Amino acid sequence: MKKKLTFAFIMAIFTTGIVTFAAISVNLGFSENFLEVWLKSWGLSYLVAIPAILIIAPKVQAFVDYLFEGENKN
């Protein structure tokens, strides 16, 4: 469980940072308050992403395992 939590925290940092940076820069441009808006959005997104990753990841993993059920494991 410790490994899954660590993965969720680190994955959320990168994904939310990249996605919010892209969305804010496209929608607002690099304005005077860009950094403030981006950091606020990043923080909120991060708080949403962690539980989402923890809840959704096992279901996605099970689905991927199902899709590749017949293949040999490498």
C-alpha positions as CSV (number, residue, x, y, z in Angstrom):
1,M,0.0,0.0,0.0
2,K,2.9,2.4,0.7
3,K,4.2,1.9,-2.8
4,K,0.8,2.7,-4.3
5,L,0.4,5.8,-2.2
6,T,3.9,7.0,-3.2
7,F,3.1,6.3,-6.9
8,A,-0.2,8.2,-6.6
9,F,1.4,11.3,-5.0
10,I,4.3,11.4,-7.5
11,M,2.1,10.7,-10.5
12,A,-0.3,13.4,-9.5
13,I,2.4,16.0,-9.1
14,F,3.6,15.5,-12.7
15,T,0.3,15.0,-14.4
16,T,-1.6,17.8,-12.7
17,G,1.4,20.2,-13.1
18,I,1.7,19.5,-16.9
19,V,-2.0,19.6,-17.6
20,T,-2.8,22.7,-15.6
21,F,0.2,24.5,-17.1
22,A,-1.0,23.7,-20.6
23,A,-4.6,24.6,-19.9
24,I,-3.8,27.9,-18.1
25,S,-1.3,29.0,-20.7
26,V,-3.7,28.3,-23.6
27,N,-6.7,29.9,-21.9
28,L,-5.1,32.8,-20.2
29,G,-1.8,33.2,-21.9
30,F,1.3,34.2,-20.0
31,S,-0.2,37.1,-18.2
32,E,1.0,39.0,-15.2
33,N,-0.8,36.7,-12.8
34,F,-0.1,33.5,-14.6
35,L,2.0,31.9,-11.9
36,E,-0.6,32.7,-9.2
37,V,-3.5,31.2,-11.2
38,W,-1.4,28.2,-12.3
39,L,-0.3,27.3,-8.7
40,K,-3.8,27.7,-7.4
41,S,-5.2,25.5,-10.2
42,W,-2.4,23.0,-9.7
43,G,-3.0,22.7,-6.0
44,L,-6.7,22.1,-6.5
45,S,-6.1,19.6,-9.3
46,Y,-3.5,17.8,-7.1
47,L,-6.0,17.3,-4.3
48,V,-8.6,15.9,-6.7
49,A,-6.1,13.7,-8.6
50,I,-4.7,11.7,-5.7
51,P,-8.0,10.0,-4.7
52,A,-8.9,9.6,-8.3
53,I,-5.7,7.8,-9.1
54,L,-6.1,5.5,-6.0
55,I,-9.7,4.7,-7.0
56,I,-9.4,4.4,-10.7
57,A,-5.9,2.9,-11.1
58,P,-6.9,-0.6,-9.9
59,K,-9.9,-0.7,-12.2
60,V,-7.8,0.4,-15.2
61,Q,-5.1,-2.2,-14.3
62,A,-7.7,-4.9,-14.1
63,F,-9.1,-3.9,-17.5
64,V,-5.6,-3.8,-19.1
65,D,-4.9,-7.3,-17.6
66,Y,-8.2,-8.5,-19.1
67,L,-7.3,-7.1,-22.5
68,F,-3.9,-8.9,-22.5
69,E,-5.1,-12.0,-20.8
70,G,-3.9,-14.4,-23.5
71,E,-0.5,-13.0,-23.9
72,N,2.6,-14.4,-22.2
73,K,4.1,-12.3,-19.4
74,N,7.5,-10.9,-20.1
